[in-house]
Amino acid sequence: MSRYPHFSFTYKRTSQKHAGRRGSLNTPHGILETPAFIFCATKAAIKAATIDQVRACGTQIILSNTYHLMLQPGSKLIKKMGGLHKFCAWNGPMLTDSGGFQIFSLGHGSVADEIKGARRHVDRKSTVKISEEGALFKSYIDGKKHLLTPEKSIEIQRDLGSDLMVVFDECTPFHVDKNYTAASMRMSHRWGLRSLAEFDRGNDGKQALYGIIQGGVYEDLRKESVDFTNDQGFFGVAVGGSLGASKDQMYEVVQMVLPRLLPERPVHLLGIGGVRDIFSGVRQGIDTFDCVHPTRIARHGWALVKGGEKERINLMNAQFREDPNPIEEECPCETCTTYSRAYIHHLLKAKEILALQLVTLHNITYMNRLMAAIRQALETDSLDEEEKKWLSGLDGS
């Protein structure tokens, strides 16, 4: 019997110029058309939006976080409530991360922080100890200690009932040396084997497991990690760990990995969501992306727009005080078809919660429009032309 009887992934390549591919990922909760963006419903919610609004914006798939949900409200309660889909009223595909990323982010900052040079020092209040057994944390809620192991991570994800699960790993930061990166990667490989063994013990065919490629910025380590992951029975793979200290280095690290992966497996790039980065990743063969960026910046008044160096505008700025235009003329979202930049500027200045919702809905719609345009461009082999529209404006200038 197949390890993943209710899952399949099919794809086609339509260009000789790059490795981008148009695919379909079948799950028990529906089909995910790829390339796709996965929105982060970290604690089983998208901040400032209802799940119906998220769905109405064209969203295909969301992601929730094992670490946060194990602390509040607890995976056993979610299982008792019928699983995460029923608990948060989401009826589409869903991914849960392993919780391993928190080992990294709570102590060192996010992948995006690292690429921007905003790395932090380890927060010993949160990360107590990482060992072969697992990661020992203090809860940010009540200070209670929790040991998260590969087996525990899979057990929690099984309780949550997500379609796509991820093996437990340590995500090493950029500033550690190669020896640490190598030792951490090999420990993550051993954790991956334990994760797969635990997955098999409770496998009912309704979930699929992704392995994770580690190895930092070192090509030999990345190759070793790809070889290990290719040899294991994972449904898909995620590219994780440090992606370097700059965007150029990130693109290089991804290129170290992608040509060596088994083509029949879907590939996810963890924690990356910039428009330029997505176009680059698609060209290299990435199928799915996730990042908190679109919804996080919305809560600070930043709206995603086509063209411009920063791919966004700050609606808090005085220039929008008397601007009668929508955020984007061509955007079909409720925000753009109903409200002006001036009104949203007023709401932000008045600290009205509605402002956060309106910009969030626009940014979600923007990302879904972007991915739909990329999928269409892959079908017509016009990815270069499409990129110009999104990065330089509608006229391609």
C-alpha positions as CSV (number, residue, x, y, z in Angstrom):
1,M,0.0,0.0,0.0
2,S,1.2,3.5,-0.8
3,R,2.4,5.6,2.1
4,Y,0.3,8.5,0.7
5,P,-2.8,7.0,-0.9
6,H,-4.9,10.2,-0.9
7,F,-2.1,12.5,-2.2
8,S,-0.6,13.0,-5.6
9,F,1.5,15.7,-7.4
10,T,1.6,16.2,-11.1
11,Y,3.4,18.9,-13.0
12,K,4.5,20.1,-16.5
13,R,7.4,22.3,-17.6
14,T,6.6,24.7,-20.5
15,S,9.8,26.5,-21.1
16,Q,13.4,25.8,-22.1
17,K,14.6,29.0,-20.4
18,H,14.1,28.0,-16.8
19,A,13.0,25.2,-14.5
20,G,9.6,26.6,-13.5
21,R,6.7,24.2,-13.5
22,R,2.9,24.3,-13.4
23,G,1.5,21.7,-11.1
24,S,-1.5,20.3,-9.2
25,L,-1.2,18.9,-5.6
26,N,-4.1,16.7,-4.7
27,T,-5.0,16.4,-1.0
28,P,-8.0,15.1,1.0
29,H,-9.2,18.7,1.4
30,G,-8.9,19.6,-2.3
31,I,-6.5,20.4,-5.1
32,L,-3.7,23.0,-4.7
33,E,-2.8,24.6,-8.0
34,T,0.9,25.4,-8.0
35,P,3.0,27.6,-7.8
36,A,1.1,28.8,-4.8
37,F,1.5,31.0,-1.7
38,I,0.7,29.6,1.7
39,F,-0.7,32.2,4.2
40,C,0.4,31.9,7.8
41,A,-2.5,31.3,10.2
42,T,0.0,30.8,12.9
43,K,-2.4,30.3,15.8
44,A,-5.2,28.9,13.6
45,A,-6.2,32.4,12.5
46,I,-5.2,35.0,10.0
47,K,-4.8,38.2,12.0
48,A,-7.4,40.9,11.1
49,A,-9.4,38.7,8.8
50,T,-12.1,36.0,9.1
51,I,-11.6,32.6,7.4
52,D,-14.5,33.4,5.1
53,Q,-12.7,36.6,4.0
54,V,-9.4,34.8,3.5
55,R,-11.3,32.3,1.3
56,A,-13.1,35.0,-0.6
57,C,-9.7,36.6,-1.5
58,G,-8.9,33.5,-3.5
59,T,-6.7,31.7,-1.0
60,Q,-6.0,28.0,-1.7
61,I,-4.1,26.9,1.4
62,I,-3.1,28.1,4.9
63,L,-0.4,27.2,7.4
64,S,-0.6,26.8,11.1
65,N,2.2,26.4,13.7
66,T,2.8,23.3,15.8
67,Y,4.8,25.1,18.5
68,H,2.2,27.8,19.2
69,L,-0.8,25.5,19.0
70,M,0.8,22.9,21.4
71,L,1.0,25.7,24.0
72,Q,-2.5,27.2,23.3
73,P,-5.0,25.7,23.2
74,G,-3.2,22.3,23.0
75,S,-3.4,19.7,20.2
76,K,-5.6,17.3,22.2
77,L,-8.3,19.9,22.6
78,I,-8.1,20.7,18.8
79,K,-8.4,16.9,18.1
80,K,-11.4,16.7,20.4
81,M,-13.0,19.6,18.5
82,G,-12.7,17.6,15.2
83,G,-9.2,18.7,14.1
84,L,-7.8,22.0,12.9
85,H,-9.9,22.3,9.7
86,K,-13.2,22.1,11.7
87,F,-11.8,24.1,14.6
88,C,-11.0,27.2,12.4
89,A,-13.6,26.5,9.7
90,W,-11.1,26.1,6.9
91,N,-12.2,23.5,4.3
92,G,-9.2,23.6,2.0
93,P,-5.6,22.2,2.1
94,M,-3.6,23.0,5.2
95,L,0.1,22.7,6.2
96,T,1.5,22.6,9.7
97,D,5.2,23.2,10.3
98,S,7.0,21.1,12.8
99,G,7.8,23.6,15.5
100,G,11.5,23.3,14.8
101,F,11.6,26.7,13.2
102,Q,10.8,28.2,16.7
103,I,14.1,26.8,17.9
104,F,15.6,29.2,15.4
105,S,13.2,32.2,15.3
106,L,12.8,32.6,19.1
107,G,16.5,32.7,19.5
108,H,17.9,34.2,16.3
109,G,15.1,36.0,14.4
110,S,13.3,34.9,11.2
111,V,14.8,33.9,7.9
112,A,13.7,37.3,6.5
113,D,15.4,39.0,9.4
114,E,18.6,37.1,8.6
115,I,18.6,38.1,5.0
116,K,18.0,41.8,6.0
117,G,20.9,41.6,8.4
118,A,18.6,42.0,11.5
119,R,19.8,38.9,13.3
120,R,19.3,38.7,17.1
121,H,21.2,36.9,19.8
122,V,19.8,33.8,21.4
123,D,16.9,34.5,23.8
124,R,17.8,32.1,26.6
125,K,14.4,32.9,28.2
126,S,12.7,31.0,25.5
127,T,15.3,28.4,24.2
128,V,16.7,26.4,27.1
129,K,18.5,23.5,25.4
130,I,18.8,21.7,22.1
131,S,20.0,18.1,22.3
132,E,19.8,14.8,20.4
133,E,16.6,14.1,22.2
134,G,14.9,17.4,21.0
135,A,14.4,21.0,22.0
136,L,13.6,22.1,25.5
137,F,11.6,25.4,25.7
138,K,10.1,27.6,28.3
139,S,6.6,28.6,27.3
140,Y,6.2,32.3,26.4
141,I,2.7,32.0,28.0
142,D,3.4,30.7,31.5
143,G,7.1,29.9,31.7
144,K,6.5,26.1,31.9
145,K,9.1,23.9,30.3
146,H,8.2,21.8,27.3
147,L,10.3,19.2,25.4
148,L,9.6,19.1,21.7
149,T,11.0,15.9,20.1
150,P,10.5,14.5,16.6
151,E,8.0,12.0,17.9
152,K,6.1,14.7,19.8
153,S,6.0,17.0,16.8
154,I,4.5,14.4,14.6
155,E,2.0,13.4,17.3
156,I,0.9,17.0,17.6
157,Q,0.6,17.4,13.9
158,R,-1.4,14.2,13.7
159,D,-3.8,15.6,16.4
160,L,-4.1,18.8,14.4
161,G,-5.1,16.9,11.3
162,S,-3.3,19.0,8.7
163,D,-3.0,17.6,5.2
164,L,0.8,18.4,4.9
165,M,3.1,17.8,7.8
166,V,6.8,18.6,8.2
167,V,9.6,16.7,9.9
168,F,11.2,18.2,13.1
169,D,14.5,20.0,12.5
170,E,16.8,22.6,13.8
171,C,17.0,25.7,11.6
172,T,20.6,26.9,12.0
173,P,21.3,30.6,11.6
174,F,23.8,32.2,9.3
175,H,26.4,33.3,11.8
176,V,27.3,29.8,13.2
177,D,30.3,28.1,11.6
178,K,30.4,25.2,9.2
179,N,31.2,22.6,11.9
180,Y,28.1,23.6,13.8
181,T,26.0,23.7,10.6
182,A,27.2,20.2,9.6
183,A,26.5,18.7,13.1
184,S,23.1,20.3,13.3
185,M,22.2,19.1,9.8
186,R,23.1,15.5,10.5
187,M,21.1,15.7,13.8
188,S,18.2,17.0,11.8
189,H,18.6,14.0,9.4
190,R,18.4,11.7,12.4
191,W,15.4,13.6,13.6
192,G,13.9,13.3,10.1
193,L,14.2,9.5,10.3
194,R,12.5,9.5,13.8
195,S,9.8,11.8,12.4
196,L,9.2,9.4,9.5
197,A,9.1,6.4,11.8
198,E,6.5,8.1,14.1
199,F,4.5,9.2,11.0
200,D,4.4,5.5,9.8
201,R,3.3,4.3,13.2
202,G,0.1,6.3,13.0
203,N,-0.4,6.8,9.3
204,D,-4.0,6.6,8.2
205,G,-3.4,7.9,4.7
206,K,-4.9,11.3,5.3
207,Q,-1.7,13.2,5.9
208,A,1.6,13.5,3.9
209,L,5.1,14.2,5.3
210,Y,7.7,16.7,4.0
211,G,11.4,16.3,4.6
212,I,13.6,19.4,5.1
213,I,16.9,20.2,3.3
214,Q,19.4,21.8,5.6
215,G,23.1,22.7,5.2
216,G,23.3,26.4,5.5
217,V,25.2,28.3,2.8
218,Y,27.6,25.3,2.2
219,E,27.2,23.5,-1.2
220,D,28.7,20.2,0.0
221,L,26.4,20.2,3.0
222,R,23.4,21.1,0.9
223,K,24.2,18.2,-1.5
224,E,24.6,15.8,1.4
225,S,21.2,16.9,2.7
226,V,19.5,16.5,-0.7
227,D,21.0,13.0,-1.1
228,F,19.7,12.0,2.4
229,T,16.2,13.4,1.8
230,N,16.0,11.9,-1.7
231,D,16.6,8.5,-0.2
232,Q,13.8,8.7,2.4
233,G,10.1,8.1,1.8
234,F,8.9,11.7,2.0
235,F,6.0,13.0,-0.1
236,G,7.5,16.4,-0.6
237,V,10.6,18.4,0.5
238,A,11.1,21.9,2.0
239,V,14.2,24.0,1.6
240,G,15.0,25.3,5.1
241,G,17.9,26.5,7.2
242,S,19.9,29.6,6.7
243,L,19.5,31.0,3.2
244,G,22.4,33.4,3.5
245,A,23.0,37.0,4.5
246,S,21.7,38.6,1.2
247,K,19.1,38.0,-1.5
248,D,21.8,37.1,-4.0
249,Q,23.2,34.5,-1.6
250,M,19.7,33.2,-1.0
251,Y,19.2,32.6,-4.7
252,E,22.6,30.8,-4.8
253,V,21.7,28.5,-1.9
254,V,18.3,27.6,-3.5
255,Q,20.2,26.8,-6.8
256,M,22.5,24.5,-4.9
257,V,19.5,22.4,-4.0
258,L,16.8,22.4,-6.7
259,P,18.6,20.7,-9.6
260,R,19.4,17.7,-7.4
261,L,15.9,17.1,-6.0
262,L,13.7,14.3,-7.2
263,P,11.4,16.0,-9.8
264,E,8.3,14.1,-8.8
265,R,8.1,15.6,-5.3
266,P,6.6,19.0,-4.6
267,V,9.1,21.6,-3.3
268,H,8.4,24.2,-0.7
269,L,10.6,27.2,0.2
270,L,10.3,28.1,3.8
271,G,9.7,31.7,5.0
272,I,10.2,33.6,1.8
273,G,7.5,35.8,0.3
274,G,8.9,38.9,-1.6
275,V,7.7,39.3,-5.2
276,R,11.3,39.2,-6.6
277,D,12.1,36.2,-4.5
278,I,9.0,34.4,-5.7
279,F,9.7,34.9,-9.3
280,S,13.3,33.7,-8.7
281,G,12.1,30.7,-6.8
282,V,9.5,29.8,-9.5
283,R,12.2,29.9,-12.2
284,Q,14.3,27.5,-10.1
285,G,11.4,25.0,-9.6
286,I,9.8,26.0,-6.3
287,D,6.2,24.9,-6.1
288,T,5.0,26.6,-2.9
289,F,6.1,29.5,-0.6
290,D,5.1,30.8,2.8
291,C,5.8,34.0,4.7
292,V,4.1,36.2,7.3
293,H,5.2,39.3,5.3
294,P,2.0,40.1,3.4
295,T,-0.3,40.1,6.5
296,R,2.3,41.4,8.9
297,I,3.1,44.6,7.0
298,A,-0.6,45.2,6.4
299,R,-1.0,45.7,10.2
300,H,1.5,48.5,9.9
301,G,-0.3,50.3,7.0
302,W,1.8,48.9,4.2
303,A,-0.1,47.8,1.1
304,L,1.4,45.7,-1.7
305,V,1.3,47.3,-5.1
306,K,2.7,46.6,-8.6
307,G,5.9,48.4,-9.5
308,G,8.2,50.4,-7.3
309,E,11.4,49.5,-5.7
310,K,9.8,48.3,-2.4
311,E,6.8,46.5,-3.9
312,R,4.6,48.4,-1.4
313,I,3.3,51.8,-0.2
314,N,2.8,53.1,3.3
315,L,-0.7,54.4,3.6
316,M,0.2,56.2,6.8
317,N,2.2,58.7,4.7
318,A,0.8,62.2,4.3
319,Q,0.7,62.0,0.5
320,F,-2.4,59.7,0.8
321,R,-4.4,62.0,3.0
322,E,-6.4,63.4,0.0
323,D,-5.9,60.5,-2.4
324,P,-9.3,59.4,-3.8
325,N,-8.0,56.4,-5.6
326,P,-8.1,52.8,-4.4
327,I,-4.9,51.0,-3.4
328,E,-4.8,49.5,-6.9
329,E,-7.3,50.3,-9.7
330,E,-7.2,46.8,-11.1
331,C,-7.5,44.9,-7.8
332,P,-10.9,43.2,-7.3
333,C,-10.7,43.0,-3.6
334,E,-13.4,44.5,-1.4
335,T,-11.0,47.1,-0.1
336,C,-10.1,48.4,-3.6
337,T,-13.6,48.3,-5.0
338,T,-15.1,50.1,-2.0
339,Y,-12.6,52.4,-0.2
340,S,-10.1,55.1,-1.1
341,R,-6.5,55.5,0.0
342,A,-7.6,58.7,1.8
343,Y,-10.2,56.7,3.8
344,I,-7.7,54.0,4.8
345,H,-5.1,56.7,5.7
346,H,-7.7,58.3,8.0
347,L,-8.5,54.9,9.6
348,L,-4.8,54.3,10.2
349,K,-4.3,57.7,11.7
350,A,-7.4,57.3,13.9
351,K,-6.1,53.9,15.0
352,E,-9.3,52.2,13.8
353,I,-9.1,48.4,13.7
354,L,-10.9,48.3,10.4
355,A,-7.8,49.8,8.7
356,L,-5.8,46.7,9.5
357,Q,-8.5,44.4,8.1
358,L,-8.9,46.4,4.9
359,V,-5.1,46.4,4.1
360,T,-4.8,42.7,5.1
361,L,-7.6,41.7,2.7
362,H,-5.9,43.7,-0.1
363,N,-2.5,42.1,0.5
364,I,-3.9,38.6,0.6
365,T,-5.7,39.2,-2.7
366,Y,-2.6,40.7,-4.1
367,M,-0.5,37.6,-3.4
368,N,-3.2,35.3,-4.8
369,R,-3.4,37.5,-8.0
370,L,0.3,37.3,-8.2
371,M,0.4,33.5,-8.0
372,A,-2.5,33.1,-10.5
373,A,-0.6,35.4,-12.9
374,I,2.5,33.3,-12.5
375,R,0.6,30.1,-13.1
376,Q,-0.9,31.5,-16.3
377,A,2.5,32.9,-17.4
378,L,4.0,29.4,-17.0
379,E,1.3,28.0,-19.2
380,T,2.1,30.6,-22.0
381,D,5.9,30.7,-21.4
382,S,5.8,34.4,-20.6
383,L,7.3,34.5,-17.1
384,D,9.8,37.3,-18.0
385,E,7.0,39.6,-19.3
386,E,4.8,38.9,-16.3
387,E,7.7,39.7,-13.9
388,K,8.1,43.1,-15.5
389,K,4.4,43.9,-14.9
390,W,4.7,43.2,-11.2
391,L,8.0,44.7,-10.5
392,S,8.1,47.7,-12.9
393,G,4.4,48.6,-13.3
394,L,1.7,47.7,-15.8
395,D,3.5,49.2,-18.7
396,G,6.6,47.2,-18.1
397,S,8.7,50.4,-17.7
